Amino acid sequence: KHMKSSCSLVAFNTDQAVCPNSLSLPVPDLVTDLDFSPFDDYLLATCSADETVKLWRVCDLDQDQPSNAEVTLSAADGRLEIVLFHPAASGLLAVASARGVQVWDVTRDTALTGKHTPSVFIPITITALNTRSCLQLLYFKCSLKPYSDECIRKCKQNVCSVRNMCPTASVALSLFASVFIRRTLMPLFDPDSGLLIVSGNGESVIDCFEVNSSEPFLSQVSHCLTDVSTRGVALVPKLALDVSCCEVLRLMQLSDNFIVPISYQVPRKDFHADLYPDTVGHTPAVTAEDWWKGENKQVVTSSVLVTASTSSSPLSTPSSSAAPSRSPSSTSGLSSGFLPSPSPSQSSRAIHSMLGPSSKFRHIQGAVLHRDTHITNLRGLHLTTPGECDGFCANGQRVAVPLAIAGGQIAVFELSQPGKLPDTALPTIQNSVNVADFCWDPFDTHKLVVAGDDAKIRVWQIPKGGLTETLTEPERVLRGHTEKIYSIKFHPHASGLLASSSYDLTVRLWNLETGEEVKRLSGHQDQIFGMAWSPDGKLLATVCKDGKVRLYDPRKSTLPIQEGPGPEGQRGARVVWVCDGKYLLVSGFDSRSERQLYLFSAESLASGSVVSAPADVSPSTLIPFYDPDTSVLILTGKGDTRVYIYEIVPEAPYFMECSSFHSSEPHKGLCFLPKAECNVRDVEVARAIRLGKTTIEPVAFRVPRVKVRKEFFQDDVFPETAVWWDASLTAAAWLSGSNGQHRKISLRPNDMTPVSEAPKEAPVRKYLPSSVYLEEKTDEQKKEELLSAMVAKLGNREDPLPQESYEGVDEDEWVSKELTPQTHTPDDS
């Protein structure tokens, strides 16, 4: 079957005209090819077995359709196989048959050239049918739904011509000849993106490739499996694409019973000019007569965005379309070039700009460490901590876990003492009231700060070696809040500086050295879900139940310096700074209570989120952890079994999803340890502690690397890291206006060489070329190979035998013994 598309119509040949929203053009003989004018959506050219070319002026569906062709060209050159409009000249048409090629000026009904036998045109054998063929044209007005069996009858011929091939398209024929055995290839090329669509007649596979001008000539972008077999394919012109949803390519697939639109979309939120270079317009560059005189011009290009805003193409895909949409995979191996193009903006574009970059952490793997490192037999855990609390907390030496025992007791376990806990009672911290939130001092691994339901904050000092007896008296008690406390956060640079949020709708800063309240921030209208210090320690961000994200500069003002719309859901939220403090990432819920990730620009909260990404449906809030060295974001919720991993980049697409980690049973949560705890020799980029129902388990997140390269330090994923476990200034110094900065260290062991300095290895070919296996060998070569194999198997005959290496015994060690013969005589009796 033959199929072509303009911005308004889709045309194909069939044996009957029974489609709604369609019209039929009567053709006196078998239609062998058709083509729409590139400058007129309603001008269609057809060629047929009656040796004529017809031009049809198609009208809208509500108008009377012509009963005869507008122009009929009598080529009289035998059965015509191909008809093709000139891409730049108006009224210029090429017609090909098995005998030759002719060029026609349709405005004068004149053949400009005689018959020339083409050097590359290969006639295709076609089974002649004694049937009257009709041409079916479909109008797409408001939706792109597959047409039913009554719409399209199975055509009685199987004809397709390979046409419009670019110079390197012959590579596709050689590469895929084995795939489409006895099938006709139907290649379609988009010069704007450099993408080649290849499908086979009767196949249910549609491949998309990037075409390059140098090796490798073809790089696969996507492999689309369709539900129906392909009978014909056509590309929709660029001017008909829906740029609002970042559609870069649309393919119309013709099957026995359906027309299926396949849309290739790039996951972007807004229009991106890099996806759409200027494309050819509807105005011809020259006339047929001027072109015949030798004048060559290119069609004037225009922006797709401008054209889309002024055009009302019936082929534009609506947002509510039921048509299947298939997008190319963004993780396929892609090269970075396009074919040369006259457009200067196109030559500098890379294929990853269209399909999105891929993360080098996309194959990150999470794994629970050996059981010898686990702490087991945990009993009496408190599993209903408030939503603003992480559930438990850990540092590089110990883990604090709340217990479901009266008095708000907290158990502390040493990570250096794994194993099974005894069944007897353990020493604990008796906080005297229920625990609302708690965290370790990042600069003192022995100091635990606990916020209680009684609006007080207690500071506990854990003795060296861990708890040996129950603690009942805190080191200090902070008083000031009038209602229950939500959460507490330590300052990332200043020692002893703590922020707390409460039901009294205030955020207060405390100096733990003096026990005094030093700042009180206001402006919240409802419950404060979460807060986070900026990486430089200057600003404090909060997310609130009133649907606002706020930004404070505590040393300058007690009111927010910025605020903007936050998550719509009111079930909970968390906030964390990413991308060197340029963005705020908020995990929360949308209006349908589905978990969402939002990214806000720290410079303009009022403009709303830059981008959002859906997660899933779950009642618990996703708790984020961000690694500033790798820009990897790890999220999970209480009671979840899945851990989400993303790489965050400061430009589109912002979220690059990586492999997820799944646990066998729900966990209480994850708590991440300092970067110094990671095993860099095993390319471990993050180390976490996982709290289960009865166990505490270390989890390592590793980046898989080639084994032979693991002997080198992977400095591309281990840049110098900040020593955030050492304070850079005191709370008093920060309050007086000073700012600190953490020193940085390298995690590279002294005996490892950076992989960036490793010697380059010559590429090793894994497989021999097919010519080695297909090459015919002589009998002498076969005998020689057989003899060599036998000799290699038997080994070298000159090598000593194994028994020759055995040590013997000296002659004097032999014991000689004379054997005396005994004579037996028969009894005389």
N, C-alpha and C positions, 0 to 999 in steps of 0.2 A: 504494500500500500504506500501511496505517496501522501505527504502531509506538509503543509506550510502554514506559517502564522504571520499576521501583521499585528499592528497595535490594537486592531478592532476585531479581526476575524481569524478563524482557523478553518482552513480548507483541506479536504481530503477526498479521495475518490472511493466510491462505494457502488454497489449494484442497485440500491434502492434508496429513496429519499423519504425517510419516515421520522426524522428527528424533529422534536419541537424546538422552537427558537432557532430555526434553520430554514434554508431555502435550497433548492436544487437547480442546477444549471444543466439543461439538456445538452449532451455532447453526442454527436452521431456515431462515435466509435470509441474504442477503448482509450481511456486517458492514460498516457504513459508518464507525464510529468506536469508540474505546475509550479508557479512562482508568483509572489506578490511584488508589486513595484516598491522599491525602497522609498519612493517619494509620494506615494499615494496608497493609503491603506485599503482603498476600495477598487483598485485596479489589479485584476488577476489575469495572468497569462497561462494558457494550457496548450499542450501539444498532445496529439493523439495518433493512432495508427492509420488515420485517413490522410496522413501527410500534410496536415494543416496545423497552423498555430492560431489560436483564438484569444482575443483580449476581451474580457468581460468587465463592464462597469456595474459593480454591485451596489445596490441601494440599501438603505436601512430597512429593517424588517417591516415597518409600518408603511412602506412605500411600494409602489408597483415595481416588480422586478422585470428586467428586460427579457424578452423571449428569445432574442438572438444576440450573438456576440457583437460587440461594438466594432471590432476590426477582425478580419480573417485574412491570414497570410498563407498563401499557397506555396509552400516550400517545394513540393513535388520532388522530394529527395528520398523517397522510400519511407519506411516506418521511422517516425521521429522518437527519440529517446530522452532528450534533455532540452529544457528551455530555461533560460537564465537572463534576468535583467542585469544591465550594467550598473555597477555600484556608484558611479559618479555622473554618468551622462544620462540625460532624460531621453526617453523614447528609444533606447538602444537595447536590442534583444539578440541574444545568441541562441542558435538552434543547432542541435547535433543529432546526427543519425549514424547508422553503421557505415554510411558512405563518406561522411565528411561533416564539416562545420560551416554554418552560414551566419552572418551578422546582418540584422535587419534594422532599418530605420522605420519604426512603426508609424511615425507621423506622416511619412510619404509612401508607406506601403511598398518599400523598395529594399531589395537585398543589396547591401554595400559590398559584400564579398561573394565570390563564387564558392564552389565546393572545394574544400581542402581536406584531404585525408589527414586526420590528426595523428600525432605521434604517440600521444598518451591516452587517447580514448580507446577503451576496450569495449566492443559491442557485447551486450549481455543477452543471452538467449532467453526469450520470453515465450511462454506458451500462449498461443493465440486462442482467444475464446470468442465464440459466436454469441456475444451478448451485448446489449446496449448498456454502456456505462454512464453513470450519473456522477456529477460532482457535488459534494455536500459541503455547505458552508455553515458554520455555527456562529451564532452571536452570543457573546458572553457579556451580560449586562450587569448583574449584581453579585454573582457568585460563580465559583468554579467547582461545581459538583460533577462527579463522574456520571456520564450518561448511561442509561440502562440498556438492557438487551434490545428493547424495542427501538432504541434510538439509532443504533448502528448495526447493520447487517454485515455478516462476514463477507468480505470481498472475495471474488472468485479468481483473483490473480495475485501472485506473489512477486512483485516487481520493486526493485529499488536500485538507484544508481549512486555510485560513489562520486560526489561532486564537491566543489568548493574546497578542495584539499589545499592546505598550506604546503610549502616546500618540504617540511619535515614530517608531514602527515603520513608519508610512506613508511616511516618507522612504525607507526601504529599497525599497519598491515602486516609487517613482518613479525612484530612482537606478539600480536594477538591472532595470528593465523591458526595457531594450535588451539586457541580458546573457542573461536567461532568456526569450527570445522563445518563446512557445508552451509555456513550462514553468511548472509550479506552484511558487511560492516556498514554502519550508518554514522559517520563522524560529523560532528557539529563543532565549530570553533568560534569562540568569542574573542575578538581581537582586543577588547578593552581590558580584560582580565588575563588573557593568555591561557584560558582554560579550554580544554578539549573534551567534549562529551562523546563517548563511543558506546554504541549499543549494537546488538546483533538482531537481525530479523528472526523472531521466534524465541529469543532469549528473555529471561527474566532478570537480567543483570544490566545495570547502567553504570559505567565507570566514568570518573572524572579525572583528568590528568592536567598537569601544568606542562606547557610546551616551552622548551628552552632552545636557544640558538646554538648551544654547545652541549657536550655530554655532561650529565645524562639528558638526552633530548626529551624524555618523558618521565615525569615524576607523578606517581599516583596520589590523588587528593582524597577521593572517596570511592567507596564500593557500595553501590545502592542496590539492594535486593528488592524487587518489586513483586507485587502479589499476582500480576498477570503477565503474560508474554507480550513482548513488544512487536507490533506490526509496522510502526512508523514513529518517528520522532521529529520535533520541530522546536527551534528556539524562538521564544517570544522576544521581539525587539526591546532594546534597552529602555526606550522611552515609555514602555508600558509597565515597567517594574514598579513595585511599591517601595519607594526609598524610605518611607517612614518606618518600616520594619527591617531596614537594611537588607533588602533582597537584592542579591547581586547577579542572580541567574534564575531563569524560569524555563523549564522544559515541558513541552506537551507530549505526552506518551499516548500513542494510539494502540489500542488492543482490539481483540475481536469484538468486545462488547462495551468498551469504555473509552473515554478520553480522560486521562489522569494528568493533572498539572503537578509537576514536581518542582518545588521551590527550594533554592539554595540561599539560605539566609545566614548572615553573620550576627552573632549575639551582641548587638550594641543597643544602647538605650536611645540615642538620638542619631540624627543624620551625621555621617562622617564623610567629609569630602575625599579622604584618601581612598575610599572604596569606590568612588565614582569619578573617574577622569572624564573630561569632556568627550562626548560621544557624537557620532555623525548625526546631522539633522535631517530634515525632510526637504531641503532645498538642493536641487541638482547643481553641480559645479559647472557643467558645460552642456551644450546641446549635442545631439547625435552628429550633426553636420560638422560642428567645430571639432569634435573628437576625431572624426574621420580625417580631418585636415591636419591632424597631428597635435592638437592642443590637449595638454594634460593638466588637470587641476584636481584638488582634493575637495571633498564636500566640507563645508564649513561646520565646525564642531560647536556644540553648545553644552551647557551644564545640564545634567540630568535633573538637578534640583529645581532649576528654573522651569524646565520643560514640564516636570511633574506637577508643579504648582499651577500651571496654566492649562494643563491637559486633563481631560476627563476620559481616560482610556477605559473602555469596557473590560479590558483584560486585567485591570488592576485588582490585585487580590484583596478582598475586604478582610477586616480583622476577624469576622465571624465565619470565615469560609470553612466549609467542611472538607475541602480538598486536602489530601495528604500532603504534608510538607516534610521534606527530607533535607537535612543540612549536612554539608561535608564535615568530616571529622577534623577536629583541630589538632589531633595528636598524631596525625599521619606524618611520615617523613616527607618534608617538602624542601625543595630548593628555593632559592631566593631571587630568581630572575624572571623576566618576561621577554617575549620576543620584541625586537626593536619595533618602535611605533613612531609615527610622526608626532604624537603628542609628547611634549617635553615633560609634562607632569607624570606621564605614565612610565617613562623609562627608569625613573628613580624609585618606583614603587616595588615592594617585595611581596611575595605571596603571603607571608605571615601577616602583613598589614591587612589583608582581606580576611583570612581565616582565624586570625588571632595568634599571638605567640604561645608557645608551650613552655611550661615550667620545667626547670631541671630537677625539681623535686616531685614531679608528677608520679614517679614510681616509688615514693617513700614508703617504707615498710615499718610497721609497728610490731613489736614482739615482746611478750612477757619473758623476763629473764628466768634463769634456772631456779628450780624450787628451793635450792639451798639458800637463796637470797630472800625467801619469803618469810613473813611473820604470820603464823597460822594460829588457829584456835582462839580467834577473837570472839568474845561473848559480851552480850549486853550493849551493843552499839546503839546510839541514839540516831534513828533514821529519819526523824522529822524536824530537822533544823530549819530555820526560816529560809525563805527563798533568796534573801540577800546574802546569806552565808554560803561559803563554798562547801561546807559539810565537814571538812577536816583541813589541816594545814601541815606542811612539812618544810624542812630546810635540809641542808646537806648532811645533817647528823641525826635528826630525830623527827618523829611524827607525833602530832597531837590529835587525839580522836575523842569526841564527846561520847559520854556513856548515858544510857537511859536509866540513871539512878538518881534518886532524890538528892537535891542539893547542887545540881549542875556540875557533876564530877567530870573530869577530863583525864584520860589516860595518856601517858607519854611513853613512846617506844623508841628505843635506840636502833637505828638502821644498822649499826655495827654488830648487833646481837640478834641475827635472824634465828628462826626456828619456831618450834611449837611452844606456845605460852602455857604455863601451868594452869590447872583447873582451880587453884586456890585464888583468893582475892589478891589484887595487885595494888601497889601504892598509886594514888591518884592525886589530882589537884581538886580540892573541894572549893568550888567557886561560890557556894552558898545559895545562888539563884540560878535559874535556867540560863543557858548560854545563848546569846543572840548572834554574836560573831566573835571570831578570835583569829589572831595571826601572829607569826613570829617576827621579831625585830630583824630586818634584813642585815643589820650590822652587828648583831649579838645573837648567836645561835642558842643562847641559854635564856633569853628573855621572851616570855609569852604574854601577850596583851589580850585580855578577854573582856568583851562587852556583855553586860547582863540585862535582864529584863527590868532591873530596878534603876535603870538610867545611869548606872555607874560603870566605870572602866577600871579594871583591876590589872595590875602589873605583877607578873609572877616571875621569879628567878629560879630556873632549874639548876640544881647542883651538877658539877662535873661528874660524868659517868652515868647520869640519868637519875631518875627517882628511885630512892631506896626506902623512903617513907612518905606517908601522905602529907601534903602541904595544906595547911589551913589558913595561914596568914599571908596575904599578898605583900609584895614589897612596897606598893603604893596604890592608892585609890584616887581616881579622878572623879570629881563631882562638878556638875554644872548643868547637864541636860535635865529637863523637867519630865520627859517621857521616855519610853523604851527606845533603845538605840537600834538603828538598822545595820550599819556596817562601819568598819574602821579601816583606814589605809595609812601606811607609813609613807613619809616623804622619801623620794628615791635618792636624794643626795644628803640632806641634813639629818644628822643623828638625833634621835629623841624627839622628832617632830611628827605628830600624829593627827590625822583628820578623822572626824566621826560625824555621822549623820543620824538624825533621830526623828521620832514621831512629832517632836515639837517644831518640825519643818525648818530646822537650822542645821548648818554644818559648822562645826567648831574645831579649831586647831589648838593642840595641846603641846606644851613643852614638858616632856617626861622627866627632865632633870629637875625641874622646879615643881612639877605637878600643877601648873597653872594653865588656865585657859588664856590663850594669847590672841585669838581672832574668832569672830562670830560672823558667819555669812548667812544672808537671808535672801528671800526672793522666790522661794518655792511655794507652790500652791497646793501640793499634795505629797503623797509618799515619795521618798527619794529611793529609786530602785538601785542605783549604783553610782560610783564616782571613781575618778582616776586622775592621777597626777601626770602632767606632761613630762616627756623624757628629760627636759632641761630643768624641771622642777619649778618653773615660774607660774604655771597655770594649773587650775583644777577644773575638770569637766564633770558634770553631773547629768544624769538622765532621770526624769521624774514621771510619776504616774499622770500628771496633768498634760502629758503629750509634748513636753518641751525638753530640748537638750540645751544646757546652759554652760557658759564658760566664765570662770572667775579668775581675777588677778588678786589674790587675797591681800597682798601687801599694798595695793592701791585703792581697792574699793571692797566694801562688804556686799555690794550688789553685782549681779552678773554684767560683764562687759559685752557679752553676746548671748543671744538665745535664738533658737529656731525650732521648727516642727520636728518632733521625734516620732517614734513608733506609735501607731494608733491603738494597738492592743494595750490592755491594762493588766496583763497577767504577770509582768516582770520584765526587766531589761538589764543589760550590762553594757559597760562602755570601756574602751581601751584605745590608747593612742597608737597609731601605726605610721609607717613611712616617714620616719624621723620627725614625727610631730606635725606633719602636714595635714593629716586626716584623723578623724575620729571614727572608729568602728563601733557600732551599736548593734548588739544582738537582742532582739525583742520579738514582738508579735504584731501581725497586721490586724485589720479590722475583723478578719475571719478566724482569729486566734491561731493562725499558722505561723510557725517560726520563720523569721526573716533576718537577714543581715543587711545593715544600712551603712553606707560610707558617707561621711560628712566632711566637707572642707573646713579646716579649723579657722580659715580666714573669713568664711561667709556662711555661718550657721543659718542665717535667716533665709537663704536661698533653698534650703531643704537638702535632702540627700542627693549626692552625686549619682549614686547607683545603688541598687538593692539586689539581693540575691535570695531566692527562696531556699529554705532548708527542708523541713518536713513538718508533720503535725505531731506535736507532743506537748504534754502539759508543763514540762520543766523548761526553765530558761537555759539557753546555751551559755556555758561559762567559757569565755575566751582566754587563751594564752597566746601572746605574741612574742616571737623571737626577733629582736631588731637586727641581729646579724644576718639572718637568712630571709627575713621578711615572711616567715612562715607563720600562719595563724592556725592554731589547733583549738577545736571547740568540742565540747560534749556537755551533756546535762545529767542531772541526778536521775538515776534509774535507767539511763540509756545503755545500749550495748554497742553503739556506733560512735566513733570519734571522727569528726570531719576535719579535713586538712586542706588549707588553701595557701597559695602564695599571693600576697597582696602587692600590687604594683601601682605606682602613682599615676597611671594613665590607663586608658581603655585597653583591655576589658576589666581592669581593676582586680577582679577575682579570677584566679586561675586554679581550678579545682585539681587536687591531687588525690592519690589513692587513700581510701579510708581504712581505719583500723577497727576491727570488730572483735569484741570479747564474747566469750561463750555464755556469760551470765551478766545480768545488770550490775552496774557498779555505782558506788556512792559518788564517785567523781575522780578527777585527776588533779594532782598537784605537782608542779614542775620544779626541778632542782636547778641550782646554778650550773652554768655552762661548763664549769671546771669538772663537774661530775661525769661528763660524757666521755666515752671511750673513742677518741678520735682515730685510733688505729682501725677501728671497725666502722668508720665513717658514721658515727652516731652523732646526730645533730641536736637531739633533745633527749632528756631523761626525765621520766615522770614516775610518780608513785600512785598506784591505783588502789583504791579502797574498795574491797568487796564486802560480801556479807560477813565473812569470817576470816578474811585474809588481807594482808597488805603486800602488794606485789610491785616490784620495779618493772617499768615498761621502757624499752629502748626504741627510739625512732631513728632508723638508719636509711641512708641513701645508697642503693645498690651500685656498686662500681665493679669494673672488671678486676678479676682476682689478681692478675699479674700487676695491676697498677695500685693495689692496696698497700704495697710496700712503701708507697710514697704518701706524704702528707697532702691531703686534698685541700689545698689552700683556696680553691675556688668556692668551697662551701664552709670553710673555716677562716673567715677574716679575723683580724684582731678584735677581741671582745672586750667590752667594758667590764671593769672589776666593780660591779654594782653591789657586791657584798662588803665593800669598804666605803665608809662615809667620806665625803669630800669636804664637808664643813659642818659646823654645829648649828643647832636650831637658833641660837641667839644670833649667829652671824647671818643666817638666812633672813631672819626677821629684820635685821638692820639694813638689808638691801644687797647683801653679797650673793653671788651665784657660784655654785661649784660645778666641777666637771670630773667625771671618773677617768682615771688613767686606764689605758688599754694594754692588754698583754696578748701574746701569741700563744695559742694552744699547741703549737708544734713541739713534739718531743725532740730532744737533742739528737737522737739517732735516726731521724727521718728527714728525707729530702723533699722539699715541696714539689708537687706534681708539675708545677709550672716550669721547674728547672730540670725535669726528668728528660732523658734523651728521647728523641723521637724514634718511634719504631716503624720500620718499613711495613707497609700493609701486606698482609699475608692472604693469599687467595685461598678461600676455604674449599672451593670446588673447581675441578678442572673444566675447561671449556668443553662444550658438547662435541667439538670436532675431534677431541682425543678419543672419545668413545665411539664416534661414528666413522672414524678413519678405517679404511680397509687395510688389513695387514697381509703381507705375503706369508707363505708357509714357512720360509726360512726365519722370518721375524717371530712367528709363533713358536717355532722350535727353540729359538734362542731364549725367548722369555720363559718357556717352560723349563729349560735346562737351568737357567739362572735361578728360578724359584726353587728347584730341587736342591741345588747346591747351597743356597741360602738356608734352606730348612735343615739339611744334614749338617751344616757347619764345615769348618775347615778340617780336612783329614790330617793335617800336620800338627794339629793341637794334640797335647798329651791326653791319654785316656785317664779317667778319674782314678782307677786303681793304681796308676803309676805314682800318684802322690801319696799313697799310703806308706807308712813307715813299717819296716820289717823287724825281725828279731835277730840278734847276734847269734853266731854258731855256738859259742860257749854256753849260751843259755838253754840250748836244747839238752834234754835229759835222755841219754841213750839207755836203753833197757834191752838185755839179751832175752830173747824169746826161746824157751826150752820146750821142745816138742814132747808131748806125753803120749805113750803107747798104751793102748788098751788091748788086753788079751782076753780072750773068752774064758770063762770059767771051765775048769777041767770036768766039773760035774756035768 
